[in-house]
């Protein structure tokens, strides 16, 4: 079964985006933190899926669920995957996010047990939007010349909190004509403008992925 979730579209989605307070969630008996608005979106979708999904699983009509989405939809997909794992521990799942924003704590990432990955298109500002970016960029300005990963690890070690938000999953940066694997520390590259959403738009993700597929062929 495929669960595909769109990004921000309606006013209610915008309200959920803005509701960025970290809230607790229990994952593998560990206390982790997630974006409150995205958790509420995920819970709503989860409740709709539970109308029919348990019957389909019990009768072996479903043996795997693949969650995918863009932007807010990507964030909801990651949370939904964990909700399904907790409810149906024997069910295979995977999650694929595009333009996923930072929305979960380090604990969420470390306690995720099934395959998940996210793709970030070039200089997509939404995947870098968050308080951590602000700290990292201030350090970058004060001490230029280091790699993004070095700044990120320094900030996490010296200024980090348990509820800081990162982008989850195995992360792949669609950088020009290459697919570059990066860690959560490599996400926070310097962004020229948080008002330029071109690289975040779904059609540009589709266009870049088509190029990557053509390169493979």
Buried (B, 14 or more C-beta within 10 A) or exposed (E): BEBEBBBBEEEEBEEBBEBBEBBEBEBBEEEBBBBBBBBBBBEEBBEEBEEEBEEEBEEEEBEEBBBBBBBBBBBBBBBBBBBBBEEBEEBEBBBBBBBBBBBBBBBBBEBBEBBBBBBBBBBBBBBBBBBBBEBBBEBBEEEEEEEBBBBBBBBBEEBBEEBBBBBBBEBBBBBEEEBEEBBBBBBBBEBEEEEEBEBBBBEBBEEBBEEBEEEEE
